[in-house]
Amino acid sequence: MFVGVGDKLCESLSEHLGKENIKMKEITININSNQEIWSLINKECNHIFIHKFMPNESIAWWNTDIKMKNNETFEELEVRNMEFDILTDLNGLKKILDLNTNQLRIYQFDKPVPSSLSIDYLPQHNRERILQQNGLKNFYFCDFEFLTILSSDEKFIKDIEDNKL
């Protein structure tokens, strides 16, 4: 069921790129599960960046082990409000979607995401331009039963509208 469809002109992109306007098509739909998200993922772009992933509800404590960058493992910790960015591929994304988390920010790129790219530190006025220069093709925001998809590929959004995906 479609909630809304529309064009979103990234004004900051057009400001920085001159005469050429880059439009991102946007669609918002109702979903019943994260499996529906998987059916709408573009399988041609294998570089996935999940921003501020929360594997568990922020109010619930849970027991886990955490492996640090230096390979030291902290075992049997009680944690909550755990939030982190994830770089993965389509196989990893499938596993994450199987967790059925309520909110996801999925950025899909057509090339590897640079390790120096940190969305929180990008200037708001040219964030979209920087992300597209780094290969961003699609963005998916899942907020409980609503999924908003932005894409620079108009045909991709049209196929979703026409239920071809």
N, CA, C and O of each residue as an XYZ file, in Angstrom:
660
protein
N       0.851     -1.178      0.000
C       0.000      0.000      0.000
C       0.893      1.237      0.000
O       1.785      1.356      0.840
N       0.667      2.131     -0.909
C       1.474      3.336     -1.022
C       0.936      4.430     -0.119
O      -0.266      4.689     -0.073
N       1.853      5.066      0.599
C       1.488      6.186      1.458
C       1.696      7.490      0.720
O       0.864      8.393      0.801
N       2.813      7.595     -0.007
C       3.064      8.832     -0.732
C       4.186      8.666     -1.724
O       5.096      7.862     -1.521
N       4.122      9.419     -2.788
C       5.143      9.382     -3.822
C       5.442     10.821     -4.202
O       4.529     11.644     -4.268
N       6.707     11.138     -4.454
C       6.990     12.506     -4.861
C       8.425     12.690     -5.273
O       9.260     11.810     -5.065
N       8.710     13.825     -5.854
C      10.068     14.194     -6.227
C      10.683     14.964     -5.082
O      10.024     15.788     -4.448
N      11.939     14.696     -4.820
C      12.651     15.477     -3.817
C      13.876     16.061     -4.495
O      14.822     15.343     -4.819
N      13.852     17.341     -4.702
C      14.998     18.019     -5.306
C      15.997     18.330     -4.202
O      15.686     19.037     -3.244
N      17.170     17.802     -4.348
C      18.225     18.074     -3.378
C      18.836     19.419     -3.742
O      19.777     19.483     -4.533
N      18.307     20.485     -3.170
C      18.724     21.824     -3.535
C      20.215     22.033     -3.302
O      20.883     22.707     -4.086
N      20.728     21.459     -2.233
C      22.153     21.653     -1.982
C      22.985     21.035     -3.094
O      24.064     21.540     -3.403
N      22.512     19.961     -3.698
C      23.229     19.360     -4.817
C      23.241     20.288     -6.014
O      24.284     20.494     -6.634
N      22.096     20.845     -6.339
C      22.035     21.716     -7.512
C      22.858     22.979     -7.302
O      23.428     23.507     -8.257
N      22.929     23.473     -6.069
C      23.756     24.639     -5.775
C      25.223     24.358     -6.055
O      25.926     25.214     -6.592
N      25.682     23.196     -5.705
C      27.097     22.866     -5.827
C      27.480     22.343     -7.206
O      28.647     22.399     -7.594
N      26.506     21.841     -7.939
C      26.830     21.264     -9.239
C      26.409     22.155    -10.399
O      26.511     21.747    -11.556
N      25.944     23.346    -10.116
C      25.624     24.292    -11.174
C      24.300     24.006    -11.841
O      23.312     23.717    -11.167
N      24.267     24.084    -13.180
C      23.026     23.988    -13.947
C      22.360     22.624    -13.843
O      21.136     22.512    -13.916
N      23.164     21.605    -13.675
C      22.614     20.251    -13.668
C      21.914     19.975    -12.343
O      22.561     19.951    -11.295
N      20.611     19.767    -12.376
C      19.845     19.444    -11.183
C      19.815     17.936    -11.000
O      19.501     17.196    -11.932
N      20.137     17.493     -9.816
C      20.038     16.077     -9.500
C      18.785     15.893     -8.665
O      18.655     16.472     -7.586
N      17.882     15.098     -9.161
C      16.643     14.830     -8.441
C      16.698     13.433     -7.868
O      17.138     12.490     -8.525
N      16.249     13.314     -6.645
C      16.091     11.996     -6.059
C      14.603     11.734     -5.976
O      13.841     12.528     -5.425
N      14.209     10.608     -6.532
C      12.808     10.197     -6.419
C      12.609      9.598     -5.043
O      13.500      8.946     -4.497
N      11.445      9.825     -4.497
C      11.134      9.351     -3.149
C       9.788      8.659     -3.152
O       8.845      9.092     -3.815
N       9.718      7.583     -2.403
C       8.456      6.875     -2.225
C       8.388      6.394     -0.783
O       9.399      5.971     -0.223
N       7.213      6.454     -0.182
C       6.985      5.929      1.162
C       5.860      4.914      1.075
O       4.796      5.189      0.521
N       6.113      3.735      1.631
C       5.124      2.658      1.590
C       4.949      2.052      2.980
O       5.815      2.182      3.846
N       3.819      1.393      3.171
C       3.588      0.607      4.381
C       4.217     -0.757      4.190
O       4.128     -1.353      3.116
N       4.855     -1.245      5.242
C       5.403     -2.601      5.199
C       4.917     -3.369      6.418
O       4.568     -2.781      7.442
N       4.902     -4.683      6.292
C       4.470     -5.537      7.394
C       5.623     -6.250      8.079
O       5.476     -6.749      9.194
N       6.777     -6.299      7.409
C       7.934     -6.972      7.992
C       9.205     -6.498      7.290
O       9.159     -5.862      6.237
N      10.330     -6.825      7.903
C      11.604     -6.472      7.279
C      11.871     -7.306      6.031
O      12.721     -6.941      5.218
N      11.167     -8.411      5.869
C      11.319     -9.207      4.650
C      10.823     -8.417      3.430
O      11.325     -8.600      2.321
N       9.857     -7.561      3.640
C       9.404     -6.702      2.547
C      10.488     -5.702      2.153
O      10.598     -5.333      0.983
N      11.284     -5.264      3.120
C      12.396     -4.370      2.797
C      13.354     -5.097      1.859
O      13.793     -4.540      0.853
N      13.674     -6.348      2.195
C      14.604     -7.128      1.377
C      14.122     -7.223     -0.066
O      14.925     -7.159     -0.997
N      12.831     -7.375     -0.251
C      12.298     -7.497     -1.609
C      12.452     -6.202     -2.403
O      12.393     -6.220     -3.632
N      12.650     -5.077     -1.708
C      12.775     -3.778     -2.369
C      14.222     -3.276     -2.463
O      14.473     -2.197     -3.001
N      15.153     -4.045     -1.950
C      16.562     -3.668     -2.020
C      17.079     -3.900     -3.433
O      16.799     -4.932     -4.042
N      17.832     -2.939     -3.950
C      18.453     -3.071     -5.264
C      19.605     -4.074     -5.139
O      20.606     -3.796     -4.478
N      19.460     -5.228     -5.770
C      20.455     -6.296     -5.643
C      21.691     -6.061     -6.515
O      22.607     -6.883     -6.511
N      21.730     -4.949     -7.265
C      22.889     -4.639     -8.117
C      23.973     -3.848     -7.380
O      25.095     -3.738     -7.874
N      23.658     -3.308     -6.229
C      24.630     -2.528     -5.450
C      24.937     -3.285     -4.164
O      24.072     -3.430     -3.300
N      26.164     -3.765     -4.043
C      26.513     -4.680     -2.966
C      27.210     -4.014     -1.778
O      27.651     -4.711     -0.864
N      27.318     -2.705     -1.769
C      28.009     -2.005     -0.692
C      26.973     -1.318      0.191
O      26.320     -0.361     -0.226
N      26.833     -1.816      1.410
C      25.780     -1.380      2.325
C      26.398     -0.699      3.535
O      27.351     -1.198      4.133
N      25.837      0.449      3.881
C      26.230      1.197      5.070
C      24.966      1.398      5.897
O      24.007      2.011      5.427
N      24.959      0.892      7.111
C      23.814      1.079      8.002
C      24.249      2.061      9.077
O      25.190      1.809      9.829
N      23.553      3.172      9.135
C      23.905      4.271     10.036
C      23.140      4.146     11.349
O      21.921      3.976     11.360
N      23.875      4.233     12.449
C      23.299      4.226     13.801
C      22.425      2.995     14.043
O      21.291      3.104     14.509
N      22.968      1.835     13.722
C      22.248      0.586     13.941
C      22.110      0.321     15.433
O      23.082      0.424     16.181
N      20.905     -0.019     15.859
C      20.636     -0.395     17.245
C      20.111     -1.832     17.243
O      18.970     -2.077     16.852
N      20.944     -2.779     17.680
C      20.532     -4.178     17.616
C      19.449     -4.559     18.619
O      18.868     -5.641     18.530
N      19.182     -3.683     19.558
C      18.189     -3.983     20.585
C      17.493     -2.682     20.976
O      18.013     -1.591     20.746
N      16.309     -2.816     21.571
C      15.603     -1.617     22.032
C      16.473     -0.868     23.038
O      17.155     -1.477     23.862
N      16.438      0.436     22.960
C      17.328      1.247     23.794
C      17.028      1.135     25.282
O      17.919      1.363     26.100
N      15.813      0.794     25.654
C      15.483      0.743     27.085
C      15.807     -0.604     27.727
O      15.823     -0.719     28.953
N      16.063     -1.616     26.914
C      16.299     -2.952     27.453
C      17.792     -3.232     27.619
O      18.583     -2.974     26.712
N      18.166     -3.757     28.778
C      19.530     -4.232     28.990
C      19.636     -5.619     28.381
O      18.685     -6.399     28.427
N      20.801     -5.924     27.808
C      21.013     -7.273     27.295
C      22.457     -7.687     27.500
O      23.356     -6.849     27.572
N      22.663     -8.980     27.593
C      23.971     -9.548     27.873
C      24.681     -9.843     26.562
O      24.104    -10.454     25.663
N      25.950     -9.404     26.450
C      26.689     -9.632     25.212
C      28.190     -9.623     25.474
O      28.648     -9.193     26.532
N      28.937    -10.099     24.505
C      30.399     -9.980     24.479
C      30.739     -8.949     23.415
O      30.089     -8.893     22.372
N      31.741     -8.143     23.669
C      32.159     -7.138     22.691
C      33.636     -7.324     22.384
O      34.484     -7.286     23.275
N      33.926     -7.524     21.108
C      35.309     -7.646     20.662
C      35.783     -6.277     20.207
O      35.166     -5.650     19.346
N      36.884     -5.817     20.790
C      37.417     -4.494     20.507
C      38.364     -4.544     19.305
O      38.729     -5.622     18.837
N      38.752     -3.379     18.816
C      39.615     -3.263     17.651
C      40.956     -3.980     17.845
O      41.509     -4.526     16.890
N      41.471     -3.980     19.060
C      42.757     -4.627     19.346
C      42.594     -6.129     19.634
O      43.518     -6.770     20.135
N      41.426     -6.680     19.319
C      41.066     -8.091     19.504
C      40.818     -8.492     20.951
O      40.597     -9.671     21.230
N      40.849     -7.545     21.870
C      40.481     -7.853     23.249
C      38.968     -7.997     23.313
O      38.233     -7.205     22.724
N      38.513     -9.010     24.030
C      37.080     -9.262     24.141
C      36.630     -9.003     25.573
O      37.209     -9.527     26.525
N      35.607     -8.199     25.708
C      34.958     -7.982     26.993
C      33.757     -8.913     27.037
O      32.841     -8.802     26.221
N      33.768     -9.832     27.995
C      32.743    -10.875     28.032
C      31.671    -10.571     29.064
O      31.913     -9.929     30.085
N      30.487    -11.056     28.758
C      29.321    -11.004     29.651
C      29.035     -9.599     30.171
O      28.850     -9.387     31.369
N      29.002     -8.642     29.237
C      28.647     -7.273     29.600
C      27.139     -7.093     29.537
O      26.468     -7.749     28.741
N      26.609     -6.220     30.360
C      25.220     -5.781     30.262
C      25.270     -4.435     29.544
O      25.932     -3.510     30.014
N      24.585     -4.317     28.424
C      24.624     -3.084     27.646
C      23.212     -2.642     27.283
O      22.273     -3.437     27.278
N      23.090     -1.374     26.984
C      21.870     -0.827     26.388
C      22.258      0.437     25.641
O      23.365      0.950     25.805
N      21.357      0.928     24.835
C      21.629      2.104     23.996
C      22.848      1.891     23.110
O      23.525      2.850     22.740
N      23.127      0.650     22.773
C      24.260      0.375     21.889
C      23.873      0.787     20.479
O      22.844      0.362     19.955
N      24.704      1.614     19.876
C      24.426      2.153     18.546
C      25.743      2.259     17.803
O      26.729      2.760     18.343
N      25.761      1.782     16.551
C      26.999      1.825     15.783
C      26.687      1.777     14.298
O      25.586      1.403     13.892
N      27.668      2.158     13.493
C      27.560      2.078     12.042
C      28.084      0.719     11.586
O      28.990      0.155     12.200
N      27.510      0.204     10.511
C      27.913     -1.090      9.965
C      28.205     -0.939      8.480
O      27.419     -0.343      7.743
N      29.338     -1.482      8.042
C      29.622     -1.669      6.625
C      29.472     -3.155      6.345
O      30.070     -3.981      7.034
N      28.680     -3.501      5.342
C      28.453     -4.906      5.017
C      28.127     -5.037      3.539
O      28.222     -4.072      2.782
N      27.749     -6.220      3.146
C      27.307     -6.468      1.777
C      25.849     -6.929      1.822
O      25.219     -6.896      2.879
N      25.318     -7.354      0.686
C      23.917     -7.774      0.647
C      23.650     -8.972      1.557
O      22.584     -9.056      2.167
N      24.608     -9.901      1.656
C      24.424    -11.056      2.545
C      24.316    -10.616      4.003
O      23.470    -11.115      4.745
N      25.170     -9.686      4.411
C      25.106     -9.156      5.771
C      23.818     -8.396      6.021
O      23.233     -8.489      7.100
N      23.377     -7.640      5.019
C      22.120     -6.902      5.157
C      20.955     -7.858      5.368
O      20.071     -7.587      6.181
N      20.946     -8.957      4.656
C      19.871     -9.952      4.796
C      19.808    -10.447      6.238
O      18.721    -10.565      6.803
N      20.960    -10.739      6.838
C      21.006    -11.200      8.230
C      20.495    -10.121      9.181
O      19.771    -10.416     10.132
N      20.871     -8.882      8.921
C      20.427     -7.777      9.779
C      18.916     -7.594      9.670
O      18.243     -7.361     10.674
N      18.382     -7.699      8.455
C      16.932     -7.577      8.287
C      16.194     -8.694      9.003
O      15.069     -8.497      9.463
N      16.813     -9.868      9.102
C      16.192    -10.990      9.812
C      16.029    -10.709     11.300
O      15.243    -11.380     11.968
N      16.761     -9.723     11.833
C      16.626     -9.358     13.242
C      15.317     -8.624     13.528
O      14.909     -8.516     14.684
N      14.658     -8.122     12.486
C      13.387     -7.397     12.597
C      13.454     -6.209     13.549
O      12.577     -6.034     14.395
N      14.501     -5.393     13.411
C      14.574     -4.164     14.193
C      13.559     -3.171     13.636
O      13.185     -3.239     12.466
N      13.118     -2.249     14.488
C      12.040     -1.331     14.113
C      12.491     -0.131     13.293
O      11.693      0.451     12.558
N      13.750      0.243     13.409
C      14.231      1.414     12.688
C      15.586      1.102     12.064
O      16.489      0.590     12.726
N      15.708      1.419     10.787
C      16.954      1.206     10.062
C      17.196      2.360      9.115
O      16.261      2.890      8.514
N      18.460      2.752      8.982
C      18.894      3.746      8.005
C      19.911      3.047      7.113
O      21.071      2.889      7.493
N      19.479      2.632      5.935
C      20.322      1.833      5.041
C      20.729      2.694      3.849
O      19.880      3.191      3.110
N      22.029      2.864      3.673
C      22.584      3.577      2.526
C      23.183      2.522      1.608
O      23.965      1.681      2.051
N      22.817      2.565      0.330
C      23.307      1.586     -0.629
C      24.201      2.283     -1.647
O      23.782      3.231     -2.312
N      25.442      1.800     -1.762
C      26.452      2.402     -2.624
C      26.828      1.448     -3.750
O      26.679      0.232     -3.625
N      27.317      2.013     -4.851
C      27.765      1.178     -5.969
C      29.269      0.941     -5.950
O      29.817      0.338     -6.873
N      29.945      1.418     -4.894
C      31.383      1.176     -4.734
C      31.672      1.168     -3.237
O      30.848      1.623     -2.444
N      32.849      0.647     -2.841
C      33.163      0.589     -1.406
C      33.084      1.962     -0.740
O      33.479      2.977     -1.314
N      32.572      1.961      0.463
C      32.437      3.191      1.245
C      33.786      3.494      1.900
O      34.353      2.633      2.573
N      34.306      4.714      1.707
C      35.598      5.056      2.322
C      35.528      4.976      3.853
O      34.516      5.339      4.453
N      36.583      4.511      4.460
C      36.595      4.385      5.923
C      36.515      5.752      6.603
O      36.124      5.847      7.767
N      36.881      6.800      5.885
C      36.842      8.142      6.467
C      35.448      8.787      6.406
O      35.246      9.862      6.972
N      34.493      8.150      5.732
C      33.153      8.737      5.591
C      32.365      8.558      6.886
O      32.076      7.434      7.296
N      32.023      9.666      7.520
C      31.237      9.662      8.747
C      30.070     10.629      8.559
O      30.257     11.846      8.563
N      28.894     10.093      8.397
C      27.712     10.906      8.070
C      27.474     11.998      9.100
O      27.101     13.114      8.738
N      27.680     11.699     10.368
C      27.429     12.692     11.415
C      28.302     13.932     11.287
O      27.934     15.002     11.773
N      29.446     13.798     10.642
C      30.366     14.928     10.530
C      30.320     15.624      9.175
O      31.067     16.574      8.939
N      29.459     15.164      8.294
C      29.327     15.829      6.997
C      28.519     17.114      7.158
O      27.519     17.119      7.876
N      28.924     18.189      6.516
C      28.138     19.431      6.600
C      26.749     19.215      5.995
O      26.615     18.660      4.904
N      25.742     19.650      6.702
C      24.357     19.454      6.266
C      24.115     20.030      4.874
O      23.397     19.426      4.077
N      24.701     21.188      4.568
C      24.406     21.870      3.307
C      24.946     21.145      2.076
O      24.499     21.426      0.964
N      25.893     20.222      2.242
C      26.341     19.473      1.061
C      26.502     17.976      1.337
O      27.289     17.297      0.677
N      25.758     17.475      2.306
C      25.792     16.057      2.671
C      25.421     15.165      1.493
O      26.110     14.183      1.218
N      24.337     15.500      0.796
C      23.879     14.661     -0.317
C      24.922     14.593     -1.432
O      25.149     13.531     -2.011
N      25.543     15.710     -1.725
C      26.559     15.754     -2.778
C      27.740     14.855     -2.421
O      28.229     14.097     -3.259
N      28.188     14.943     -1.187
C      29.325     14.135     -0.751
C      28.973     12.654     -0.805
O      29.777     11.840     -1.259
N      27.790     12.305     -0.349
C      27.378     10.899     -0.380
C      27.283     10.385     -1.816
O      27.720      9.270     -2.100
N      26.720     11.182     -2.720
C      26.617     10.747     -4.109
C      27.996     10.667     -4.772
O      28.233      9.779     -5.590
N      28.893     11.570     -4.434
C      30.253     11.489     -4.967
C      30.946     10.205     -4.516
O      31.835      9.693     -5.195
N      30.526      9.699     -3.366
C      31.099      8.467     -2.839
C      30.328      7.219     -3.281
O      30.596      6.119     -2.798
N      29.367      7.392     -4.204
C      28.695      6.240     -4.790
C      27.305      5.936     -4.275
O      26.760      4.883     -4.606
N      26.693      6.825     -3.467
C      25.344      6.562     -2.968
C      24.358      6.450     -4.123
O      24.306      7.323     -4.989
N      23.583      5.383     -4.132
C      22.545      5.174     -5.147
C      21.153      5.182     -4.545
O      20.221      5.733     -5.131
N      21.009      4.566     -3.365
C      19.694      4.447     -2.739
C      19.817      4.628     -1.234
O      20.838      4.300     -0.630
N      18.744      5.164     -0.642
C      18.651      5.300      0.807
C      17.300      4.756      1.238
O      16.269      5.082      0.649
N      17.317      3.923      2.275
C      16.095      3.325      2.806
C      15.992      3.703      4.275
O      16.922      3.471      5.048
N      14.862      4.286      4.662
C      14.635      4.588      6.065
C      13.399      3.836      6.518
O      12.283      4.115      6.082
N      13.622      2.881      7.397
C      12.526      2.089      7.956
C      12.198      2.653      9.323
O      13.059      2.711     10.201
N      10.969      3.064      9.503
C      10.487      3.588     10.775
C       9.216      2.831     11.121
O       8.112      3.240     10.762
N       9.395      1.715     11.829
C       8.312      0.805     12.174
C       7.623      0.312     10.903
O       8.252     -0.396     10.117
N       6.365      0.657     10.674
C       5.658      0.097      9.512
C       5.799      0.941      8.244
O       5.191      0.618      7.224
N       6.580      2.002      8.290
C       6.772      2.855      7.113
C       8.190      2.705      6.569
O       9.158      2.686      7.329
N       8.298      2.600      5.262
C       9.591      2.534      4.600
C       9.640      3.649      3.564
O       8.813      3.703      2.653
N      10.618      4.538      3.714
C      10.846      5.596      2.732
C      12.108      5.238      1.958
O      13.148      4.925      2.538
N      11.991      5.294      0.636
C      13.127      4.994     -0.236
C      13.406      6.226     -1.077
O      12.498      6.787     -1.689
N      14.662      6.644     -1.104
C      15.114      7.701     -2.001
C      16.118      7.094     -2.957
O      16.978      6.313     -2.548
N      16.013      7.451     -4.236
C      16.923      6.917     -5.231
C      17.161      7.941     -6.321
O      16.264      8.699     -6.688
N      18.382      7.954     -6.836
C      18.677      8.792     -7.992
C      18.256      8.096     -9.288
O      18.301      8.695    -10.363
N      17.849      6.837     -9.181
C      17.395      6.053    -10.325
C      15.870      6.102    -10.405
O      15.177      5.383     -9.685
N      15.364      6.950    -11.278
C      13.925      7.140    -11.402
C      13.213      5.840    -11.769
O      12.106      5.586    -11.293
N      13.834      5.021    -12.605
C      13.230      3.746    -13.016
C      13.068      2.798    -11.823
O      12.077      2.073    -11.735
N      14.032      2.807    -10.919
C      13.960      1.962     -9.731
C      12.720      2.297     -8.906
O      11.989      1.398     -8.488
N      12.482      3.587     -8.674
C      11.299      4.015     -7.918
C      10.025      3.707     -8.705
O       9.031      3.271     -8.125
N      10.046      3.930    -10.013
C       8.889      3.644    -10.862
C       8.525      2.159    -10.796
O       7.346      1.810    -10.727
N       9.526      1.294    -10.817
C       9.272     -0.147    -10.698
C       8.619     -0.508     -9.364
O       7.768     -1.395     -9.304
N       9.017      0.177     -8.304
C       8.380     -0.043     -7.016
C       6.936      0.423     -7.071
O       6.034     -0.284     -6.623
N       6.715      1.611     -7.619
C       5.348      2.133     -7.763
C       4.448      1.179     -8.529
O       3.279      0.995     -8.192
N       5.019      0.574     -9.573
C       4.250     -0.318    -10.441
C       4.243     -1.753     -9.938
O       3.788     -2.659    -10.636
N       4.754     -1.963     -8.713
C       4.825     -3.298     -8.099
C       5.605     -4.294     -8.941
O       5.256     -5.473     -8.981
N       6.653     -3.839     -9.615
C       7.476     -4.740    -10.431
C       8.625     -5.349     -9.636
O       9.300     -6.257    -10.122
N       8.855     -4.862     -8.426
C       9.934     -5.408     -7.605
C       9.372     -6.335     -6.549
O      10.128     -6.896     -5.755
